[in-house]
Amino acid sequence: MFLLLKNANLFAPAALGINDILICGEKIIAIAPDLVVSVPAEIRTIDLRGKTTVPGFIDGHAHLIGGGGEGGFATRTPEVAIGDLIEAGITSICGLLGTDAATRHIASLYAKTKALRTEGLSAWFFTGGYRVPSPTLTGNIGDDVTFLDACIGLKTAISDHRSSQSTVDELARIASQSRIGGMTSGKSGAVVVHLGDGDGHFDPLIGVVENTEIPIGQFIPTHVNRKRALLDAAKDWAKRGGNIDFTTGIDAESDPTGSVKTSAGIAECLADGVPLDRISMTSDGNGSLPDFDKNGKMIGLSVAGFDTVGREFADLVESEKLDIPTALAPITCNPARMLGLGGSKGYLGCGHDADILVLDDALAPETVIARGKVAMIGKERLLRGTFER
């Protein structure tokens, strides 16, 4: 079946003006103004009437099988429902474990990733977690990345009282295993690094890149906006060539510890000379947002949503006055590069996957096309998970 989108105000993410988009199966096969299509097959046509049309959002950090658990079993957060992702404009998602690797397992994460694929989204996962040695499915980080089709890299944690307090040598060793697994299987082998509140900040990562041959771009340090000092350190890291990832679920307005709103932090980084292509932002969706006192005791807990990604994108445009292509980069082409998905995701062009998001006048998701199928139109969701009503 063919799908023809007429009169899209297209940002690919570069601004291309009014164009038509022709989709066959899961791929974009033509983009041009005033396309005239004649094929011996059914064609569905949707007139977008000049609405802003962008690549589907890529969320590279989410707790697909839930997170939390820092306050006991009752604080384990739930699994993600596909509807939450579609309504947030997310068409590509990467899952990982959080603090809890006792009641959450890589096998379950792998199964959830495959389930989301079956239901209609593009999904991957990271092996590992807060623990070192890292939890895996095959018994080896490199083998997970090499042989599990949906596994694209490793997750670990530093500078956090909940982490395994890895040495530089241990961190280098597990990063190397993920890198080699990626090289062997044609994947990124990227290492997502949870950054906590500890004063060490980026020090363990700096130790790795200064004392080994592992390139700085192998790492995706995340939660860089959790406090002011960490963001300042992140700027220096990015100027050295490293990636940095903002967490949109961090509520800076109600956080007394000095966290920085994602859109404000990104604008600040750009003004301070951080290269745009080093910046991404992710939801940390379905993860817990614990509040700890000075002794490390949890005193509060909330759950991160997914709609924060779109809200921070809109704030980049409307509050921080960035143009749409610049504001799109941290949730489209930049994560596609960092995660090794640039051959098919993060852009709208011939041969790329048909993951397309149409925005309303407030830059909120209105229509979503995931892998060539209409998942939501006019804010009415059509794609539903197996157990969603």
Beta strands, then each sheet from edge to edge (+ up, - down):
strand 1: 2-11
strand 2: 15-24
strand 3: 27-32
strand 4: 43-47
strand 5: 52-55
strand 6: 57-62
strand 7: 90-95
strand 8: 122-128
strand 9: 151-158
strand 10: 190-195
strand 11: 219-222
strand 12: 244-247
strand 13: 279-282
strand 14: 288-292
strand 15: 298-303
strand 16: 356-359
strand 17: 365-370
strand 18: 373-377
strand 19: 380-381
sheet 1: 3+ 2- 1+ 4+
sheet 2: 3+ 2- 1+ 5+ 16- 17+ 18- 19+
sheet 3: 6+ 7+ 8+ 9+ 10+ 11+
sheet 4: 12+ 13+
sheet 5: 14+ 15-
end
